Amino acid sequence: MFTRAKPDAAYKARRFWKRAKAEPRAGGFAVLLDGRSAKTPGGKPLVLPTLALAELIAAEWAAQGEHLVPATMPATRLAATALDRTPAVRAETAKEVARYAAGDALCYFAEDPAELTDRERQAWEPELLWAERALGVEFVRAAGVVHRPQPPDTPARVRDHALALDDFALTALAWGAALYGSAVLAFGVQRGRLSGERAFDLSRLDEAFQEERWGIDFEAADRTAARRADAVTLGRWFAALA
């Protein structure tokens, strides 16, 4: 549902505005292009609940060059999803977050080598303990990649916490859970415990360990950089919503 947009070589929509800015409007704060409200693909005015979030999105429009490149506008895409899609699929979106909690990446520690296992436990255990306290849940830890079921109450309570959020926070939470493979990390960013980038680093400890041992694959490095940029945007999104 929350996949990264791919640039389309055939898509050459030209920039049609000179200035993008955020201003108060009825119901929130609008992103204005030369004084006219920007619209979502569904035709809704791009109106956000906070000035900081509208300014974050306006900055993406202002940064465009001669042509509009949607892949470089992740906050705009998130906002469009929150306005066009999420209101009709709130329950399904919350269940998606709960599914990540049911198989949260932070619950699966490497069996070996011991150096990696220790690194994961030192980094992940504090986040799991925080989530258990903050969300009122219990997480079962496991060694290896074989699925271990969580207590039934865990995904149910995570779903309820997700449903308690507004459309903008819920949309970003689901995107974050998919990005990190972890509802724990997504909630950590949403609640201000972690930066988006710190959560991303925690989500890829195994990858980073393998890179230290075997070197960096340049194609993989490009994908990692793109995902890291999304993680930074996620952190800025939640900070702007606060």
N, C-alpha and C positions, 0 to 999 in steps of 0.2 A: 504493500500500500504506500509505503514511504520510501520509494527507490530514488536514487540520485538521477536527476535529469541528464540526458546525454546530448551534447551539442549536435545539432542537425546542420550538416553542411549546406543543405538546400534552403535553410531558413535564413532569410536575409531581410527581416523587417527593419526598416530604417528608423533611426531615432527621429521622433517627430516633435520633441519638446526641447526647450532650452534650459529650463530651470525646474528642479524638483524640490519640493519642500513640504514640511508638515505643518498643519494648522488646526486649531480647534474647530470642530463641526458638531452639529447635533448628534448625540450618541457616541461621541468619542473624538478622535483626532484623525484627520484625513491626510492622505498622501496626494498632493496636488502637483500636476504637471502643467506649467504655465497657467496656474490658477484654476484648472479644471481637475476634478477628482479622477484619479486613476481607477481603473475597473479591474475586477477579477475576470478570469475566463468565463465565469458564469454571469457576468454582467453586473455584479454588485459593486458599489463604491468601496474602495479600499480604505475602510475606516477601522482604526485600531483603538483598543481600550486605554492606552497610555501614550503620552507624547513621546516618550523615549522609544517605544516600539515603532511609532510612525516615523520618527527620525531615522531609525535603523533602516527601515525599508526605503525611505526617501533617498538615503545615501546610496543604496544599490542602484536606484534609477539615475541618480546624478552621476554615478561612476561609469555608466555605459558610454561606449564610444559611438562611432557612426552608425553601427547596427546594434539592435537589441539582442543580447545573448542570455536567454533564460537560465542556462546552466550556472551563470555567475550571480544569480539572484535567489539564493536559497531562502532568505527570510521572506521575500515576496511570494515564493511558492508555498511556504508554510502558511502565510496569511491567507492565500487564496484557498488552500485546503480547509483552513479553519472556518472560512466564511461560506464556501460553496458546498463542501462535502460533510464536514464533521457534524453539523447539527442533525443530519438525518441518520448518522451511523455512530452516535455516541456509545451505545451499548457494545457494538462490535469493536469499536476502537479501544474501549476499556478492557474488553476480553483479550484483545491482542496484547496489551500490556501484561495482563494476568498470565498469558501463555509464556511470556518471557520469564516471569517470576517462577512458574512451574518448572522451568529448566534453566534457571539463571546461571550464566557462565561463571559467576563468582563462586558457585557452589562446587565446581568441578576442578579439583587440584590435580596437578601432574603427579603421576606415580613416581617418576624419576626424570632426570637426575635430581638428587637431593638438593642441589643448589637452586634449581628452578622451583621445586616444591616449597623450600623455605622462603624464597622470594615472594611467591604467590601468597603464602599464609601470612607473612608479615604485612603485605599490602592489602589483601582482600578481607582478612578476618575483621579488622576494625570497621570496614564498611558493612559487612554482614551484621555485626553486633549493633552498629548504629541503626540499620534498617529494621532489625528486629524490635528495637526499642521504639523507633519513630513510627513504625507502621503497625506495631502490635502483632507481629507474626513470628513464626519460627521457620528457619531454613535448615534443611538437612544437608550436611556437607558430604562429599563423596571424593574418592580417589579414582582417577581415570575418567573415561568418557561414557561409560555405560550409564544410562539414565537411572536416576533414583527419584522416585516420586516424593513430592513434598506433602506435608500435611494438607488435607483438603481445605482447611481454613486459610492457608497462606495465599493461594491465588484468588480466593473469594474476597479476602480483605484487601488485597492489592487492587482488585477490580473496583471495589467500593471507593478506595482512596482516589483512583483515577477518575471515577465518575463524579466525584465531588468537585473536580476542577472545572473551570470554564472552558469553552471551546478552544481558545488560544493555547492555554496551558496543556489541555488534554492532547491536542494535536501534536504539540512539540514533545510531550512525554512519550507518546507512541513512537515518534520518529527517533527519539533518543534511545528507547529500549531496543529498537531494531539496529541502530547504529552501533551500540555497545554490546548487543547480545545480552543485555542485563537490565532488568527493571530496577534493581538496586542502584546501579549507577545513574540511571535516568532520574530516579527520585532524588538521588544525591545532588544532581545538578539543579533539578526543579526547586528543591528546598534550600539551595544556596550553600550546601555543605562542600560541594566540589565545583571547580571550574569545569567548563565543557572539555577543555584540553586535558586537564588532570584525569577526568573520567576516561577519556580516550586512551591515555597512557596506561591506566589500570586495566582497561579491556584487552590490551594487546601485549601483556607481559610475556606470554609465550612467544609471540612473533618477535619481540625485541630480543629475547634470549637467543632465539635461533639466528637472528641477524648478527649478534655478537660472536656467535660461534662460526658461522658459515659465510658471513658477508651479506651485503644488501643486493637484492635483485632490482634492477632499475625500473622495470615495469611495475613490480610490486610497490616500489617506492613512490611511484606516481599515484597509484591507487591509495596508498597510505596518506599521502599529502592531501589528496582530495577529501578523504574521510576526516582527516584532522581539521581541515578547513570547515567542514560541516559541523564538527564538534565545537569549534570556536563560535560559529554562528549560533549553535544551540545555547551555549553559555550566555552569549549576549542577549539572546531572545528572552531567556528567563530573567536575566538581570533587568531588562527593559520592562518586563511585566510586573516586577516587584513594586 
